[in-house]
Amino acid sequence: MTCDAGAERAPPPRSLWGVTYLDHAASTPMRPEAVAAMQPFLVEHFANPSGSHAASRAAKTALEAAREEVAALLGARPNEVVFTAGGSEADNLAVKGAAWAARETHPERDGVVTTAIEHKAVLGACARLERQGFRVSRVPARGSGQVDLDALAGALDERTAVVSVMSANNETGIVQPLAEVAAIVRERAPHAVLHTDAVQAPQWLDVRVHAAGADLVAISAHKFGGPKGAGALVVRDGVGLVPLIEGGGHERDLRAGTQNVAGAVALATALRITDERRAEDVTRIAALRDRLERGLAGAIDGFEANGAPAHRVAGVLHGAFPGVEAEALLVALDQRGVYAASGSACSSGSIDPSHVLLGMGMPRDRALTSVRFSLGYASTDADVEHALAVVPECVDMLTGVRAS
């Protein structure tokens, strides 16, 4: 699983099915290298890695090699990496598992602190804990899209067991000040465990650095060119968790079930390729994003990005189209071959305004007009040009309908 520096790089896939795909924050196409790494473990080396015969030992060797690679890329030790079925499971294991473990050893530690802009995997886990008697605080974000650090500090106390603050927001792309968060947590609630949902981070940030102060770090392969159904959770040594899934002794007794060897191998490969190409990709994709933003702002009256531009990842443009309902615009764009989103893919089909935008203090009316365009490693100049041709036309059509 090493990189062959002399190998010819496979080209990224062109626009899928001839359309412009601007929803990479929801899911990315698999990197060709990850597909190639995964295939032998779907067909040839399919054995259960927990078995004792040679075929199982080969699968186990590949699994542990993937674990070592992921650990190095996330700034962890191999024994600190737990493979999961994705980011939502990793988030749930982290938040619920740490809270339950704290209650078992220190019943007085019943506090859970998170932000109002987290992914619903975290918010849902916190809501479950609240129904089980935990005190849950949801800290707002500022208009910039970053968590209100003063409010965070005020929510912490000696009874806080778990703090969960994401690395980069899945809707706005705003990067959270995780180092500052960690410092506040260590000062105000030194016994608390800090979890970060880093699912949106690897393509844009060096997680080894950005999440160095976190005790629990969750990622998901399909956000950076790996397969769906494969994720990982870094569990730093000394952090106690109660498992969600119990059974055999898999994954340090933290996640029972036969491991997805093919998924783990592909996750590790995609993460490595992403890390190797991050600097180049970030520069290129940020230029595409900025060109898209300038073009939309020049062509559409009132268009404006949401959140502070200085804090967002390279691939996300989240903006408001005054007078245009986001869902209507998305339908029109879909019909013209431009795929975007109004927020998290986990909330698709909802006509309620984004909880992330409301958590930033955005008025409901503006939130309902906001659309997310997210680019990735496979995005091209042609994608931006097509979007700049189609989006203004759709906006004009919709505003004309509303005016008639």
PLY file of the C-alpha trace (Angstrom):
ply
format ascii 1.0
element vertex 404
property float x
property float y
property float z
element edge 403
property int vertex1
property int vertex2
end_header
0.00 0.00 0.00
2.81 2.38 -0.82
2.73 5.10 -3.42
4.60 4.36 -6.64
6.13 7.73 -7.45
6.77 6.64 -11.01
3.24 5.45 -11.70
1.11 7.47 -14.09
-1.63 9.29 -12.23
-5.11 8.25 -13.27
-7.17 11.21 -14.50
-10.17 12.26 -12.39
-13.54 11.28 -13.79
-15.10 13.88 -16.08
-18.48 15.32 -15.23
-20.61 12.35 -14.27
-23.08 11.38 -17.00
-22.27 14.62 -18.79
-23.60 16.82 -15.96
-22.00 19.34 -13.63
-21.70 17.77 -10.19
-21.32 20.44 -7.49
-22.29 18.34 -4.48
-18.93 16.91 -3.39
-19.62 17.78 0.25
-22.39 15.18 0.15
-20.29 12.52 -1.55
-17.30 12.31 -3.86
-16.64 9.92 -6.76
-14.19 7.23 -5.73
-10.59 7.86 -6.62
-9.39 5.32 -9.20
-6.55 4.30 -6.88
-9.04 3.47 -4.13
-11.15 1.38 -6.51
-8.08 -0.57 -7.60
-6.94 -1.13 -4.01
-10.38 -2.33 -2.96
-11.11 -4.82 -5.73
-8.83 -7.72 -4.66
-10.50 -7.78 -1.25
-13.95 -8.04 -2.77
-13.15 -11.02 -4.98
-9.86 -12.75 -4.19
-8.90 -11.97 -0.57
-12.42 -12.11 0.84
-11.77 -14.18 3.98
-12.84 -13.14 7.47
-9.84 -11.39 9.08
-10.66 -12.97 12.44
-10.06 -16.50 11.21
-6.92 -18.57 11.82
-6.13 -19.98 8.35
-3.85 -18.47 5.73
-6.61 -16.68 3.80
-7.82 -15.00 6.98
-4.28 -14.07 7.94
-3.84 -12.36 4.57
-7.02 -10.34 5.13
-5.89 -9.48 8.66
-2.51 -8.32 7.38
-4.20 -5.99 4.90
-6.56 -4.67 7.56
-3.72 -3.86 9.94
-1.67 -2.27 7.17
-4.64 -0.02 6.43
-4.95 0.79 10.12
-1.29 1.79 10.29
-1.63 4.01 7.25
-4.76 5.73 8.54
-3.17 6.25 11.94
-0.11 7.93 10.45
-2.25 10.20 8.29
-4.44 11.24 11.23
-1.64 11.70 13.75
-2.55 8.66 15.84
-1.15 5.29 16.86
-2.46 2.20 15.04
-4.11 0.90 18.21
-6.05 4.17 18.42
-7.87 3.67 15.08
-11.30 1.99 15.14
-12.83 1.17 11.77
-16.57 1.91 11.48
-19.25 1.85 8.81
-19.02 5.61 8.27
-19.00 9.03 9.87
-22.40 8.84 11.52
-21.49 5.64 13.34
-18.12 7.09 14.35
-19.81 10.23 15.71
-22.39 8.21 17.63
-19.78 5.89 19.10
-17.71 8.88 20.18
-20.43 11.03 21.73
-22.64 8.35 23.25
-19.78 6.02 24.13
-17.79 8.69 25.95
-20.83 9.98 27.83
-21.85 6.49 28.93
-18.31 5.66 30.00
-18.11 8.83 32.08
-21.41 8.04 33.79
-20.21 4.55 34.69
-17.10 5.84 36.48
-18.17 9.34 37.59
-21.98 9.60 37.77
-21.77 13.30 38.58
-20.27 14.03 35.14
-23.52 14.37 33.27
-22.81 17.34 31.03
-22.57 17.23 27.23
-21.69 20.39 25.29
-21.94 20.74 21.52
-22.77 23.41 18.96
-25.99 24.30 17.20
-24.31 23.83 13.80
-23.16 20.21 14.15
-24.08 17.44 11.73
-27.29 15.70 12.71
-25.34 12.58 13.63
-23.90 14.52 16.57
-27.09 16.43 17.36
-29.10 13.23 17.25
-26.67 11.48 19.59
-26.87 14.42 21.99
-30.67 14.39 21.87
-30.62 10.70 22.79
-28.32 11.39 25.72
-30.59 14.22 26.84
-33.53 11.80 26.97
-31.35 9.56 29.12
-30.84 12.29 31.73
-27.68 14.04 30.53
-27.53 17.84 30.57
-26.98 18.95 26.99
-25.91 22.46 25.99
-26.00 23.55 22.34
-23.75 26.55 21.80
-24.59 29.00 18.98
-22.28 30.13 16.22
-21.51 33.67 15.23
-22.48 35.16 11.89
-19.04 34.19 10.60
-20.06 30.55 10.93
-17.58 29.81 13.71
-18.66 28.70 17.16
-19.11 31.41 19.78
-16.11 30.68 22.02
-17.41 32.82 24.89
-20.66 30.88 24.90
-18.71 27.64 24.75
-16.62 28.59 27.77
-19.75 29.56 29.66
-21.37 26.18 28.99
-18.47 24.19 30.48
-18.15 23.17 34.11
-16.58 20.49 36.28
-19.47 18.14 35.50
-18.95 18.28 31.71
-18.17 14.81 30.36
-18.13 15.30 26.58
-17.58 18.26 24.26
-18.23 17.89 20.52
-17.17 20.58 18.04
-16.78 19.77 14.35
-13.66 20.51 12.32
-15.32 21.96 9.22
-19.03 22.50 8.75
-20.72 20.21 6.25
-23.03 22.95 4.93
-21.12 26.23 4.98
-17.61 24.79 4.82
-16.55 27.05 7.68
-13.52 25.73 9.58
-13.91 25.76 13.34
-11.11 27.06 15.62
-10.43 23.64 17.10
-7.13 24.52 18.78
-8.83 27.35 20.66
-11.73 25.06 21.52
-9.32 22.47 22.93
-7.55 25.08 25.05
-10.85 26.29 26.51
-11.99 22.75 27.26
-8.70 21.87 29.00
-8.98 25.00 31.15
-12.70 24.93 32.00
-13.47 21.19 31.96
-10.17 19.32 32.23
-11.86 15.94 32.74
-14.02 16.26 29.62
-13.39 14.32 26.42
-13.22 16.44 23.24
-14.68 14.92 20.08
-14.51 16.42 16.60
-16.54 15.40 13.58
-13.75 15.72 10.99
-15.75 14.14 8.18
-15.45 17.24 5.97
-11.82 17.94 6.86
-9.34 15.54 5.14
-9.66 16.90 1.61
-8.91 20.44 2.80
-7.05 20.29 6.13
-4.16 18.33 7.61
-6.11 16.50 10.29
-2.87 15.59 12.07
-2.45 19.27 12.87
-5.99 20.59 12.96
-7.37 17.89 15.28
-4.24 17.34 17.35
-6.00 18.51 20.51
-9.04 16.25 20.12
-9.48 12.98 22.00
-11.88 11.51 19.44
-11.72 12.18 15.67
-14.29 10.86 13.19
-13.85 10.54 9.40
-15.80 8.98 6.52
-14.20 7.61 3.35
-16.77 8.75 0.79
-16.06 12.42 1.53
-12.53 12.19 0.11
-12.68 9.67 -2.70
-13.21 6.44 -0.79
-16.23 4.12 -0.67
-19.47 4.61 1.20
-19.85 2.41 4.26
-16.29 2.89 5.51
-15.20 5.24 8.27
-12.87 5.47 11.21
-12.73 6.90 14.70
-9.49 7.87 16.41
-9.76 7.01 20.10
-6.74 8.38 21.93
-5.13 6.13 24.53
-6.80 6.51 27.89
-10.20 7.59 26.53
-12.98 5.33 27.75
-15.89 4.37 25.49
-18.89 2.13 25.92
-19.52 0.37 22.57
-22.68 0.80 20.55
-22.36 -2.67 18.99
-21.40 -5.59 21.21
-20.42 -9.11 20.29
-16.96 -10.38 19.47
-13.74 -8.69 20.45
-13.29 -6.76 17.22
-11.74 -3.27 17.11
-10.44 -3.29 20.71
-13.91 -4.41 21.90
-15.30 -1.07 20.70
-17.09 -2.17 17.53
-18.22 -5.78 17.19
-18.67 -7.31 13.75
-16.56 -8.72 10.96
-14.43 -5.89 9.61
-14.94 -4.50 6.12
-11.40 -5.18 4.88
-12.05 -3.91 1.36
-13.54 -0.71 2.73
-10.69 -0.15 5.17
-8.06 -0.69 2.45
-9.85 1.71 0.10
-10.30 4.28 2.88
-6.58 4.19 3.64
-5.67 4.51 -0.03
-8.05 7.42 -0.63
-6.81 9.18 2.50
-3.18 8.77 1.41
-3.84 10.08 -2.10
-5.82 12.97 -0.65
-2.98 13.83 1.70
-0.36 13.66 -1.06
-2.33 15.90 -3.41
-3.97 18.23 -0.89
-1.81 21.30 -1.47
-2.20 21.06 -5.24
-5.93 20.31 -5.07
-6.70 23.07 -2.56
-5.02 25.71 -4.71
-6.77 24.60 -7.89
-10.20 24.07 -6.35
-10.14 27.35 -4.40
-9.49 29.16 -7.68
-12.47 27.40 -9.25
-14.67 28.24 -6.26
-13.62 31.89 -6.33
-14.33 32.13 -10.06
-17.78 30.64 -9.48
-18.46 33.11 -6.67
-17.30 36.14 -8.66
-19.36 35.05 -11.66
-22.54 34.55 -9.66
-22.10 37.81 -7.77
-21.61 39.67 -11.05
-24.61 38.09 -12.76
-27.19 37.90 -9.95
-28.36 40.91 -7.97
-28.03 40.40 -4.24
-26.16 37.10 -4.35
-23.88 36.85 -1.32
-21.88 34.08 0.32
-22.83 32.88 3.80
-20.19 32.86 6.53
-16.79 34.49 6.63
-14.83 33.75 3.43
-11.54 33.69 5.35
-12.66 30.68 7.39
-14.13 28.38 4.74
-12.60 25.35 3.08
-11.52 25.61 -0.54
-14.36 23.60 -2.06
-17.53 25.17 -0.66
-19.55 28.16 -1.83
-22.70 28.54 0.26
-24.72 31.55 -0.79
-28.11 33.24 -0.66
-30.24 34.10 -3.70
-32.68 36.78 -2.48
-36.21 36.24 -3.70
-35.58 32.68 -4.86
-36.58 29.61 -2.88
-33.60 27.29 -2.64
-35.60 24.14 -3.32
-37.14 25.61 -6.46
-33.71 26.67 -7.70
-32.28 23.22 -7.04
-35.07 21.60 -9.06
-34.44 23.97 -11.94
-30.69 23.35 -11.81
-31.24 19.60 -11.70
-33.27 19.80 -14.89
-30.40 21.70 -16.54
-27.71 19.26 -15.42
-26.24 21.17 -12.47
-26.33 19.23 -9.20
-26.10 21.22 -5.97
-27.75 21.15 -2.53
-29.43 23.35 0.03
-27.57 21.78 2.93
-26.69 18.41 4.38
-27.59 15.41 2.24
-28.98 13.87 5.42
-31.68 16.58 5.40
-32.61 16.40 1.71
-36.31 16.65 1.07
-36.85 18.93 4.06
-38.43 22.35 3.43
-37.39 23.65 6.82
-34.51 26.14 6.86
-31.09 24.76 7.64
-30.42 24.36 11.35
-26.83 25.35 10.62
-27.82 28.71 9.16
-30.31 29.35 11.95
-27.60 28.40 14.45
-25.47 31.19 12.94
-28.24 33.67 13.67
-29.34 33.94 10.03
-32.93 35.11 9.43
-35.27 32.34 8.33
-36.12 34.06 5.04
-32.47 34.26 4.00
-31.81 30.69 5.08
-34.60 29.46 2.81
-32.89 31.08 -0.20
-29.45 29.58 0.41
-27.76 26.96 -1.77
-24.50 25.06 -1.36
-22.20 24.49 -4.32
-19.38 22.15 -3.32
-16.42 21.25 -5.52
-13.93 18.43 -5.18
-10.88 16.81 -6.71
-12.85 15.85 -9.84
-14.18 19.38 -10.48
-13.08 21.13 -13.67
-13.10 24.50 -15.42
-15.95 23.19 -17.57
-18.06 22.58 -14.47
-17.70 26.19 -13.38
-18.40 27.52 -16.86
-21.54 25.41 -17.16
-22.76 26.52 -13.73
-22.15 30.18 -14.56
-24.20 29.77 -17.72
-27.08 27.90 -16.07
-27.52 29.34 -12.56
-28.28 32.95 -13.61
-30.73 31.71 -16.24
-32.57 29.63 -13.64
-32.65 32.53 -11.19
-34.03 34.84 -13.87
-36.66 32.27 -14.79
-37.75 31.81 -11.16
-37.86 35.49 -10.33
-39.81 36.13 -13.52
-42.35 33.48 -12.52
-42.68 35.03 -9.08
-43.17 38.50 -10.52
-45.93 37.47 -12.93
0 1
1 2
2 3
3 4
4 5
5 6
6 7
7 8
8 9
9 10
10 11
11 12
12 13
13 14
14 15
15 16
16 17
17 18
18 19
19 20
20 21
21 22
22 23
23 24
24 25
25 26
26 27
27 28
28 29
29 30
30 31
31 32
32 33
33 34
34 35
35 36
36 37
37 38
38 39
39 40
40 41
41 42
42 43
43 44
44 45
45 46
46 47
47 48
48 49
49 50
50 51
51 52
52 53
53 54
54 55
55 56
56 57
57 58
58 59
59 60
60 61
61 62
62 63
63 64
64 65
65 66
66 67
67 68
68 69
69 70
70 71
71 72
72 73
73 74
74 75
75 76
76 77
77 78
78 79
79 80
80 81
81 82
82 83
83 84
84 85
85 86
86 87
87 88
88 89
89 90
90 91
91 92
92 93
93 94
94 95
95 96
96 97
97 98
98 99
99 100
100 101
101 102
102 103
103 104
104 105
105 106
106 107
107 108
108 109
109 110
110 111
111 112
112 113
113 114
114 115
115 116
116 117
117 118
118 119
119 120
120 121
121 122
122 123
123 124
124 125
125 126
126 127
127 128
128 129
129 130
130 131
131 132
132 133
133 134
134 135
135 136
136 137
137 138
138 139
139 140
140 141
141 142
142 143
143 144
144 145
145 146
146 147
147 148
148 149
149 150
150 151
151 152
152 153
153 154
154 155
155 156
156 157
157 158
158 159
159 160
160 161
161 162
162 163
163 164
164 165
165 166
166 167
167 168
168 169
169 170
170 171
171 172
172 173
173 174
174 175
175 176
176 177
177 178
178 179
179 180
180 181
181 182
182 183
183 184
184 185
185 186
186 187
187 188
188 189
189 190
190 191
191 192
192 193
193 194
194 195
195 196
196 197
197 198
198 199
199 200
200 201
201 202
202 203
203 204
204 205
205 206
206 207
207 208
208 209
209 210
210 211
211 212
212 213
213 214
214 215
215 216
216 217
217 218
218 219
219 220
220 221
221 222
222 223
223 224
224 225
225 226
226 227
227 228
228 229
229 230
230 231
231 232
232 233
233 234
234 235
235 236
236 237
237 238
238 239
239 240
240 241
241 242
242 243
243 244
244 245
245 246
246 247
247 248
248 249
249 250
250 251
251 252
252 253
253 254
254 255
255 256
256 257
257 258
258 259
259 260
260 261
261 262
262 263
263 264
264 265
265 266
266 267
267 268
268 269
269 270
270 271
271 272
272 273
273 274
274 275
275 276
276 277
277 278
278 279
279 280
280 281
281 282
282 283
283 284
284 285
285 286
286 287
287 288
288 289
289 290
290 291
291 292
292 293
293 294
294 295
295 296
296 297
297 298
298 299
299 300
300 301
301 302
302 303
303 304
304 305
305 306
306 307
307 308
308 309
309 310
310 311
311 312
312 313
313 314
314 315
315 316
316 317
317 318
318 319
319 320
320 321
321 322
322 323
323 324
324 325
325 326
326 327
327 328
328 329
329 330
330 331
331 332
332 333
333 334
334 335
335 336
336 337
337 338
338 339
339 340
340 341
341 342
342 343
343 344
344 345
345 346
346 347
347 348
348 349
349 350
350 351
351 352
352 353
353 354
354 355
355 356
356 357
357 358
358 359
359 360
360 361
361 362
362 363
363 364
364 365
365 366
366 367
367 368
368 369
369 370
370 371
371 372
372 373
373 374
374 375
375 376
376 377
377 378
378 379
379 380
380 381
381 382
382 383
383 384
384 385
385 386
386 387
387 388
388 389
389 390
390 391
391 392
392 393
393 394
394 395
395 396
396 397
397 398
398 399
399 400
400 401
401 402
402 403
